[in-house]
Amino acid sequence: MIEVRGLTRYYGHHPAVIDLSVSISEHEIVGFLGLNGAGKSTTLKIL
């Protein structure tokens, strides 16, 4: 299980991810969708 609460990541003064909370259960399949620059890759790198 992966559980994240209140994840925030800045690059300098620019927020990449703001207050992300997610819970992923064992054997659950999850996808991250969003526009360019929305913080998908940043979130996965942190996890």
N, C-alpha and C positions, 0 to 999 in steps of 0.2 A: 504494500500500500504506500502511496505517496500522498502526503497532505502538506499543503502550503497555505499559509495565512499571512496576508498583508505584505506580499512581496513587492518591493519597489526598487527600481534600478535607474540611476541617472548616469548620463555621459556628460560630464561637465555640469552645465546648468539645464541640460535638456533631458526631460524624463523619457525613458524608453518603455518602462513598465511602471504602472502606478496601482498600488493596493490590490494586487492579484491574489485571489484565494481560490484554491482548487483541491479537490479530493479525488484521487484515482484509486479504485479498488483493484485487488489482485485479479488478473485475467481480463481486466477491462481494456478495451481498445479505444484510444482517444486520438483525435486529430485537432490540430491547431490551424484555424482558418482566419484570414484577415488581409487587409490591404498592405501594400509595401510600407515598411517603416512602422508597422503596428506593434512590434516587439515580440514576434513569434520566435525568431532565432535566438534572441537575447534570453527569453524565458527558458527555452530548451537548453541553452548553454549553462544557465544557472542551475537547472535541475540536474 
